[in-house]
C-alpha cells in the first residue's frame, strides 16, 4: 500500500525541526492506522524519512547505529530517534568492557590440511 499524501506531509512537518519526538511519531502512526496503512509500512516509512533527514544534517563520521534497534543515530544524541531508548547506558557498558592486552590483534592463520596422494 502506498503511503497517503497526508501522512507524508505530517512526517515532513514533524521533521522540519530536525527531531521526531515520540508524540509526533505516535500522532503520525495513529493517523496512518486510521487510513488503513499497515503498521509495518508506516514504521518503515518513518524510519526511512528520519534516516534521510538525519543524513542531510550529519556526516557519516557523526553517526552511529543504535545498539538496540540498529537505526542510524547521531553520536551526540542521548536517545535513539527511532526506538527512543537511552543510549547513555549502552555507551557506559561499552566503556566498561576491557579488552585484555595479551590477545593477538588478528587470529592465527589456519593450517591447511595436507592432502596425501
Phi and psi restraints in degrees (value plus and minus 20) as a CYANA .aco file:
   2 UNK   PHI     -96.4   -56.4
   2 UNK   PSI     128.6   168.6
   3 UNK   PHI     -96.4   -56.4
   3 UNK   PSI     105.2   145.2
   4 UNK   PHI     -81.0   -41.0
   4 UNK   PSI     130.8   170.8
   5 UNK   PHI     -77.3   -37.3
   5 UNK   PSI     -59.2   -19.2
   6 UNK   PHI     -81.6   -41.6
   6 UNK   PSI     -59.6   -19.6
   7 UNK   PHI     -87.7   -47.7
   7 UNK   PSI     -60.2   -20.2
   8 UNK   PHI     -82.2   -42.2
   8 UNK   PSI     -61.4   -21.4
   9 UNK   PHI     -86.1   -46.1
   9 UNK   PSI     -62.7   -22.7
  10 UNK   PHI     -81.3   -41.3
  10 UNK   PSI     -62.5   -22.5
  11 UNK   PHI     -85.3   -45.3
  11 UNK   PSI     -64.6   -24.6
  12 UNK   PHI     -81.0   -41.0
  12 UNK   PSI     -62.6   -22.6
  13 UNK   PHI     -83.6   -43.6
  13 UNK   PSI     -63.2   -23.2
  14 UNK   PHI     -85.1   -45.1
  14 UNK   PSI     -51.6   -11.6
  15 UNK   PHI    -109.5   -69.5
  15 UNK   PSI     -21.7    18.3
  16 UNK   PHI     -78.8   -38.8
  16 UNK   PSI     -56.0   -16.0
  17 UNK   PHI    -107.7   -67.7
  17 UNK   PSI      -8.1    31.9
  18 UNK   PHI      56.3    96.3
  18 UNK   PSI     -18.2    21.8
  19 UNK   PHI    -154.6  -114.6
  19 UNK   PSI     115.4   155.4
  20 UNK   PHI    -126.7   -86.7
  20 UNK   PSI      87.0   127.0
  21 UNK   PHI     -96.4   -56.4
  21 UNK   PSI     145.3   185.3
  22 UNK   PHI     -83.3   -43.3
  22 UNK   PSI     -57.9   -17.9
  23 UNK   PHI     -85.6   -45.6
  23 UNK   PSI     -63.7   -23.7
  24 UNK   PHI     -81.3   -41.3
  24 UNK   PSI     -63.2   -23.2
  25 UNK   PHI     -81.8   -41.8
  25 UNK   PSI     -65.5   -25.5
  26 UNK   PHI     -81.5   -41.5
  26 UNK   PSI     -58.9   -18.9
  27 UNK   PHI     -83.4   -43.4
  27 UNK   PSI     -64.2   -24.2
  28 UNK   PHI     -85.6   -45.6
  28 UNK   PSI     -65.6   -25.6
  29 UNK   PHI     -82.6   -42.6
  29 UNK   PSI     -63.7   -23.7
  30 UNK   PHI     -80.5   -40.5
  30 UNK   PSI     -66.3   -26.3
  31 UNK   PHI     -82.9   -42.9
  31 UNK   PSI     -60.3   -20.3
  32 UNK   PHI     -86.3   -46.3
  32 UNK   PSI     -62.3   -22.3
  33 UNK   PHI     -83.6   -43.6
  33 UNK   PSI     -58.1   -18.1
  34 UNK   PHI     -85.0   -45.0
  34 UNK   PSI     -47.0    -7.0
  35 UNK   PHI    -108.1   -68.1
  35 UNK   PSI     -20.5    19.5
  36 UNK   PHI      69.4   109.4
  36 UNK   PSI      -7.8    32.2
  37 UNK   PHI     -98.5   -58.5
  37 UNK   PSI     108.2   148.2
  38 UNK   PHI     -81.2   -41.2
  38 UNK   PSI     124.4   164.4
  39 UNK   PHI     -79.0   -39.0
  39 UNK   PSI     -58.9   -18.9
  40 UNK   PHI     -82.1   -42.1
  40 UNK   PSI     -59.6   -19.6
  41 UNK   PHI     -86.9   -46.9
  41 UNK   PSI     -63.7   -23.7
  42 UNK   PHI     -89.2   -49.2
  42 UNK   PSI     -57.1   -17.1
  43 UNK   PHI     -81.7   -41.7
  43 UNK   PSI     -64.4   -24.4
  44 UNK   PHI     -83.9   -43.9
  44 UNK   PSI     -61.0   -21.0
  45 UNK   PHI     -84.4   -44.4
  45 UNK   PSI     -65.4   -25.4
  46 UNK   PHI     -83.4   -43.4
  46 UNK   PSI     -62.0   -22.0
  47 UNK   PHI     -81.5   -41.5
  47 UNK   PSI     -65.6   -25.6
  48 UNK   PHI     -83.0   -43.0
  48 UNK   PSI     -65.7   -25.7
  49 UNK   PHI     -83.7   -43.7
  49 UNK   PSI     -61.0   -21.0
  50 UNK   PHI     -86.4   -46.4
  50 UNK   PSI     -64.3   -24.3
  51 UNK   PHI     -80.1   -40.1
  51 UNK   PSI     -63.2   -23.2
  52 UNK   PHI     -82.2   -42.2
  52 UNK   PSI     -61.8   -21.8
  53 UNK   PHI     -85.7   -45.7
  53 UNK   PSI     -62.9   -22.9
  54 UNK   PHI     -82.6   -42.6
  54 UNK   PSI     -61.3   -21.3
  55 UNK   PHI     -84.7   -44.7
  55 UNK   PSI     -45.3    -5.3
  56 UNK   PHI     -99.5   -59.5
  56 UNK   PSI     -36.5     3.5
  57 UNK   PHI    -119.9   -79.9
  57 UNK   PSI     -62.8   -22.8
  58 UNK   PHI    -133.3   -93.3
  58 UNK   PSI     129.2   169.2
  59 UNK   PHI    -101.1   -61.1
  59 UNK   PSI     148.1   188.1
  60 UNK   PHI     -79.4   -39.4
  60 UNK   PSI     -55.6   -15.6
  61 UNK   PHI     -90.1   -50.1
  61 UNK   PSI     -40.5    -0.5
  62 UNK   PHI    -113.1   -73.1
  62 UNK   PSI     -12.4    27.6
  63 UNK   PHI    -135.2   -95.2
  63 UNK   PSI     135.4   175.4
  64 UNK   PHI    -165.1  -125.1
  64 UNK   PSI     152.8   192.8
  65 UNK   PHI    -123.3   -83.3
  65 UNK   PSI     117.8   157.8
  66 UNK   PHI     -82.8   -42.8
  66 UNK   PSI     110.7   150.7
  67 UNK   PHI     -91.1   -51.1
  67 UNK   PSI     -31.9     8.1
  68 UNK   PHI    -115.6   -75.6
  68 UNK   PSI     -66.0   -26.0
  69 UNK   PHI    -137.6   -97.6
  69 UNK   PSI     -30.8     9.2
  70 UNK   PHI      64.3   104.3
  70 UNK   PSI     -18.3    21.7
  71 UNK   PHI     -94.5   -54.5
  71 UNK   PSI     132.5   172.5
  72 UNK   PHI     -87.1   -47.1
  72 UNK   PSI     114.1   154.1
  73 UNK   PHI    -162.0  -122.0
  73 UNK   PSI     118.5   158.5
  74 UNK   PHI     -82.2   -42.2
  74 UNK   PSI     122.8   162.8
  75 UNK   PHI     -79.3   -39.3
  75 UNK   PSI     -50.8   -10.8
  76 UNK   PHI     -98.7   -58.7
  76 UNK   PSI     -28.8    11.2
  77 UNK   PHI     -99.1   -59.1
  77 UNK   PSI     118.0   158.0
  78 UNK   PHI    -114.2   -74.2
  78 UNK   PSI     -26.9    13.1
  79 UNK   PHI    -158.6  -118.6
  79 UNK   PSI     117.6   157.6
  80 UNK   PHI     -85.4   -45.4
  80 UNK   PSI     117.0   157.0
  81 UNK   PHI     -98.0   -58.0
  81 UNK   PSI     -27.2    12.8
  82 UNK   PHI    -127.8   -87.8
  82 UNK   PSI     -72.6   -32.6
  83 UNK   PHI    -120.3   -80.3
  83 UNK   PSI     -27.0    13.0
  84 UNK   PHI      43.8    83.8
  84 UNK   PSI       0.2    40.2
  85 UNK   PHI    -102.7   -62.7
  85 UNK   PSI     132.9   172.9
  86 UNK   PHI     -94.8   -54.8
  86 UNK   PSI     101.7   141.7
  87 UNK   PHI    -106.9   -66.9
  87 UNK   PSI     -35.6     4.4
  88 UNK   PHI     -83.1   -43.1
  88 UNK   PSI     -58.6   -18.6
  89 UNK   PHI     -83.0   -43.0
  89 UNK   PSI     -64.5   -24.5
  90 UNK   PHI     -83.2   -43.2
  90 UNK   PSI     -59.8   -19.8
  91 UNK   PHI     -84.5   -44.5
  91 UNK   PSI     -59.8   -19.8
  92 UNK   PHI     -83.9   -43.9
  92 UNK   PSI     -61.2   -21.2
  93 UNK   PHI     -83.8   -43.8
  93 UNK   PSI     -64.4   -24.4
  94 UNK   PHI     -81.6   -41.6
  94 UNK   PSI     -60.2   -20.2
  95 UNK   PHI     -90.1   -50.1
  95 UNK   PSI     -46.6    -6.6
  96 UNK   PHI     -98.5   -58.5
  96 UNK   PSI     -40.8    -0.8
  97 UNK   PHI     -93.6   -53.6
  97 UNK   PSI     103.3   143.3
  98 UNK   PHI    -127.3   -87.3
  98 UNK   PSI     111.3   151.3
  99 UNK   PHI    -113.7   -73.7
  99 UNK   PSI     104.7   144.7
 100 UNK   PHI     -78.6   -38.6
 100 UNK   PSI     120.0   160.0
 101 UNK   PHI     -95.2   -55.2
 101 UNK   PSI     -39.3     0.7
 102 UNK   PHI    -108.2   -68.2
 102 UNK   PSI     -16.6    23.4
 103 UNK   PHI     -97.7   -57.7
 103 UNK   PSI     121.5   161.5
 104 UNK   PHI     -88.6   -48.6
 104 UNK   PSI     130.4   170.4
 105 UNK   PHI     -93.0   -53.0
 105 UNK   PSI     -48.7    -8.7
 106 UNK   PHI    -153.0  -113.0
 106 UNK   PSI     132.2   172.2
 107 UNK   PHI     -88.0   -48.0
 107 UNK   PSI     134.5   174.5
 108 UNK   PHI     -86.4   -46.4
 108 UNK   PSI     124.2   164.2
 109 UNK   PHI     -86.3   -46.3
 109 UNK   PSI     121.5   161.5
 110 UNK   PHI     -95.3   -55.3
 110 UNK   PSI     121.1   161.1
 111 UNK   PHI    -103.3   -63.3
 111 UNK   PSI     116.3   156.3
 112 UNK   PHI    -101.9   -61.9
 112 UNK   PSI     118.3   158.3
 113 UNK   PHI     -87.2   -47.2
 113 UNK   PSI     122.1   162.1
 114 UNK   PHI    -100.6   -60.6
 114 UNK   PSI     115.3   155.3
 115 UNK   PHI    -115.4   -75.4
 115 UNK   PSI     102.2   142.2
 116 UNK   PHI    -105.9   -65.9
 116 UNK   PSI     112.8   152.8
